[in-house]
């Protein structure tokens, strides 16, 4: 995220202003929240609603939130009410990516699809099963899969909206899904663009394309169908769901490594804004933002019931910034331990 847009994007991001009321509300607000890293994704949700790690995990699945593959070939939290639209808008594009990954693993598309249908049947017969159980059942059916190939066939079933589930301590548990009929493609694209703008602030077509795996042309069509309004913010021509509102930028933010705050396209301007630490920070466990700018990274250590946080910054923090960082660390410790 470019720091010159932080004041207009952190409000929709639920990182400034009023927080959400529950983990479910966070997911519904964004439409989809990246959940690739099981130990970090709950922090992305909990930071936005004041919920602890346990409350997030215990509250998602019972409220209808599914952990599944959608938008890109990565895990996301999506509410069951929104999943049909997300699939209708993006599944064809994501499936194209998946077919390419599978082909490189010597798994042809017909085999990928056929095996994924077997996976759906396995999950229907044993709701709450793990990937290990699916692998065992496939072996008994004479369909041996490597770890990567197994992931691809499971993902293909997810992209059809047939299975999804929750991540509990241990492994992800898969359940059969009974979703509402999907909307039309145009309605799904309009929903996607409105939802993205609602949760991410003023955006570009390239931002929406990166987030959703759509082509830029498809993203522009989605923006038109959604009726987003053209706005000029910080000298940039963007699209917005209503008039953007400027908020006070938090002095310091400790965020998850795949937090939705970085779901805008990673263009040259962002790299120039962040500087030489860009690559190091983006691949670190956590992201450290100072005054709306990606300024470093952080990691946690949990031992003996104690939570330690180590930060690495581009420049030394002022005394005031350090106080705000200490408050963020306390917030994170409470998230893990309360």
Buried (B, 14 or more C-beta within 10 A) or exposed (E): BBBBBBBBBBBBBBBBEEBBEBBBBBBBBBBBBBBBBBEBBBBBBBBBBBBBBBBBBBBBBEBBBBBBBBBBBBBBBBBBEBBBBBBBBBBEBBBEEBBEBBEEBEBEBEBBBEBBBBBBBBBBEBEEBBBEBBBEBBEEEEBEBEEEBBBBBBBBBBBBBBBBBBBBEEBBBBBBBEBEEBBEBEBBBBBBBBBBBBBBBBBBBBBBBBBBBBEBEBBBBBBBBBEBBEBEBEEEEBBBBEEBEEBEBBBBBBBBBBBBBBBBBBBEEBEEBBEEBBEEBBEBBBBBBBBBBBBBBBEBEEEEEEBEBEBBBBEEBEEEBBEBBEBBBEBBBBBBEE
